[in-house]
């Protein structure tokens, strides 16, 4: 992966995180309806994340994580360094916000039945297994962590094991996760495929520009023709509204997701082929892009409870464009500030996990000797 491609993927990662924040800011209770047209773009951003995640995981597995232990230490450090603080922050902000303005938390966006179970499933990434869906109080975006972790685990079974062990482990993990998560796994694996393809072959300039520009034209057509709505309605007709929305939950737009995944694949392959042409512009902005990209996980997991809390204070009237802009910027920069103490400290989590693994090894050896 050349530097231009790396910087471009960082730019895509940050823009996808920003889009997720904007799709939630678009709720009428935050922005009075002036941004409502953005509401349906959240799934698009997450599909970008899934393809990008598969690409990055394939890269680190091929270049750095040469054994399964290193792989899981790095993955868990990356997730837990932000996930645990996000759980704590969500609980703290939600409870404080409810004291300030209880009415602001009366809606689908805040779910608090069986609170200990919600926290436990979030900590163990079991919040989305099969047809269950345990929302982490106001933190709706946390759902995708319950998908990503199992994609990491499935990838590990496929990458680091061989023969009968690979088959049995993959089937066992698939059986545990259930169909809802598995439905979007091909999109994540598409990122793995793109990475491996780029290691072997690069498209020519003409094909590269065609794929790169064509992906944007294809996405524009996808949106302007209402294809998302048509596919969703077709899904309702085939399997019923209750099953698609109630059981599939975050996988409800799986048909659109496959189309979006294909467009993201085309975009990544196309950009890699023309990366040298765009490298000068990217290099000029590389430092700023990479700086913000380093906070994308924090933006993703912290923004929703922050939005809800700040809105609950009454300091950001939803009818004022200036106040809505201030709410969005305040949320974004608070996420970045929090990221300095979470996402940027993942090496601390990595060190702790290594010590835990070493302690486990010593315990195993001692038990064996005895």
Residue pairs with C-beta under 8 A, 6 or more apart in sequence:
1 59
1 195
1 198
2 272
2 275
2 279
3 279
3 283
3 286
4 275
4 276
4 278
4 279
4 282
4 283
5 271
5 272
5 275
7 282
7 283
7 285
7 286
7 289
7 290
8 271
8 275
8 278
8 282
9 52
9 55
9 56
9 268
10 289
10 290
10 293
11 282
11 289
11 293
12 48
12 52
13 49
13 52
13 293
13 296
14 289
14 292
14 293
14 295
14 296
16 45
16 46
16 48
16 49
16 52
16 296
17 45
17 296
17 297
17 299
17 300
18 299
18 332
19 38
19 41
19 42
19 44
19 45
20 42
20 45
20 46
20 141
20 299
20 300
20 303
21 299
21 303
21 307
21 328
21 331
21 332
22 35
22 38
22 41
22 328
23 38
23 39
23 40
23 41
23 42
23 45
24 30
24 42
24 140
24 141
24 303
24 304
24 307
25 31
25 35
25 38
25 307
25 324
25 327
25 328
25 331
26 35
26 36
26 37
26 38
26 39
27 39
27 109
28 36
28 318
29 104
29 107
29 311
29 318
30 307
30 311
30 316
30 318
30 324
30 327
31 318
31 324
31 327
32 318
32 319
32 324
34 321
34 324
35 324
40 228
43 253
43 256
43 257
43 260
44 260
46 144
47 184
47 187
47 257
47 260
47 261
47 264
48 260
48 264
49 144
49 300
50 147
50 148
50 151
50 184
50 187
50 188
50 191
50 261
51 187
51 188
51 190
51 191
51 194
51 261
51 264
51 265
51 268
52 191
52 264
53 148
53 151
53 188
53 191
54 151
54 155
54 187
54 188
54 189
54 190
54 191
54 192
54 193
54 194
54 195
55 191
55 192
55 194
55 195
55 268
56 191
57 75
57 152
57 155
57 191
57 192
58 155
58 191
58 192
58 195
58 196
59 195
60 71
60 74
61 71
61 155
61 159
62 195
62 199
64 70
64 74
65 71
65 74
67 160
68 156
68 160
68 161
69 357
71 156
71 159
71 160
72 156
73 350
73 353
73 354
73 357
74 350
75 149
75 152
76 349
76 353
77 346
77 347
77 349
77 350
77 353
78 297
78 346
79 125
79 145
79 148
79 149
80 349
81 342
81 343
81 345
81 346
81 348
81 349
82 297
82 298
82 301
82 302
82 339
82 342
82 343
82 346
83 122
83 123
83 142
83 145
83 301
84 123
85 302
85 338
85 341
85 342
86 139
86 142
86 301
86 302
86 305
86 342
87 119
87 122
87 123
87 136
87 139
89 302
89 305
89 306
89 338
90 136
90 137
90 138
90 139
90 142
90 305
91 119
91 137
93 138
93 305
93 306
93 308
93 309
94 105
94 110
94 112
94 137
94 138
94 305
94 308
94 309
96 309
97 104
97 105
97 308
97 309
97 312
97 313
98 104
98 105
98 312
100 312
100 313
101 312
101 313
101 314
104 308
104 311
104 312
105 138
105 308
105 312
109 138
109 140
109 308
110 137
110 138
110 308
111 118
111 135
111 137
112 118
112 137
115 137
117 134
118 127
118 134
118 135
118 136
118 137
119 136
120 126
121 127
121 134
121 146
122 134
122 136
122 142
122 145
122 146
125 145
125 146
125 149
125 150
126 146
127 133
127 134
127 135
127 136
127 142
127 143
127 145
127 146
128 134
128 143
128 146
128 147
128 180
128 181
128 249
128 250
129 146
129 176
129 177
129 178
129 181
130 177
130 178
130 179
130 180
131 178
131 180
131 247
131 248
131 249
133 143
133 249
133 250
135 142
135 143
136 142
137 305
138 304
138 305
138 308
139 301
139 304
139 305
140 304
141 300
141 301
141 303
141 304
142 301
143 249
143 250
144 250
144 300
145 301
146 181
147 181
147 184
147 250
148 188
150 173
150 176
150 177
150 181
151 181
151 185
151 188
153 173
154 170
154 173
154 174
154 177
154 185
155 189
155 192
157 166
157 169
157 170
157 173
158 166
158 170
161 169
174 182
180 247
180 248
180 249
180 250
180 251
181 251
183 248
183 251
183 254
184 251
184 254
184 257
186 258
186 261
187 257
187 258
187 260
187 261
190 261
190 262
190 264
190 265
191 268
193 265
194 265
194 268
194 269
197 269
198 269
198 272
202 208
202 272
202 273
203 211
203 269
203 270
203 272
203 273
204 273
205 273
205 274
205 277
207 270
207 273
208 269
208 270
208 271
208 272
208 273
208 274
209 270
209 273
209 274
210 270
211 266
211 267
211 269
211 270
211 273
212 266
212 267
212 270
212 271
212 273
212 274
213 270
214 266
214 270
215 263
215 264
215 266
215 267
215 270
216 267
218 263
218 266
219 260
219 263
221 227
222 228
222 256
222 259
222 260
222 263
227 256
227 259
228 253
228 256
231 253
231 255
231 256
231 259
232 244
232 252
232 253
232 255
232 256
234 255
235 244
235 252
235 254
235 255
236 244
244 252
245 252
248 254
251 257
271 278
282 289
292 336
294 339
294 343
294 344
295 335
295 336
295 339
295 343
297 339
297 343
298 335
298 336
298 338
298 339
298 342
298 343
299 332
299 335
299 336
299 339
302 334
302 335
302 338
302 339
303 331
303 332
303 335
306 331
306 334
306 335
307 327
307 331
310 316
310 327
310 330
310 331
311 318
311 327
315 323
316 323
316 324
316 326
316 327
316 330
317 323
318 324
